[in-house]
Amino acid sequence: MTTGLMSDIYMFVLAILVGYEVITKVPSTLHTPLMSASNAIHGIVIIGAIIAAAQARTTAGYVLAFVAAFFAAMNVVGGYSLTDRMLQMFRKRPGPPARDGGSSHLEEKP
C-alpha cells in the first residue's frame, strides 16, 4: 500500500469515529436543526457526483457516476422529507369541533 492510500484510510476512519461521537452527543431537541443543516451540506455530494461524471471516460465510470448522483439525490430528498415530518410534530393541531354548535367552555374569553 502506498503512503497516500494509508493516509486516506486513516482520515476516513477518523472521520467515522469523530462523526459518531459528535452525533451521539447531540440532545434530542437539536436533532431537527442538525438534520436540516446536514441535508443542506449533503447537496455538495451531488456536486461531487456531477464532477465525477464530467471526468468519467469509460462505461464503468459513467455507471458509477450515475449511481453516485442517484444516491446523493435520494439522500438529500429523503433527508428533507424526514425533516419536514419531524417539524410537523411541533405544529399545533386543530382542536375538535364543538358538538352542540354553541361556544365551548374551552374557548378563550376576550
Secondary structure, DSSP 4 states (H G I P E B T S, - for coil): --HHHHHHHHHHHHHHHHHHHHHHTS-GGGHHHHHHHHHHHHHHHHHHHHHHHHH--SHHHHHHHHHHHHHHHHHHHHHHHHHHHHHHTTSPPPPPPPSSSS--TTSPP-
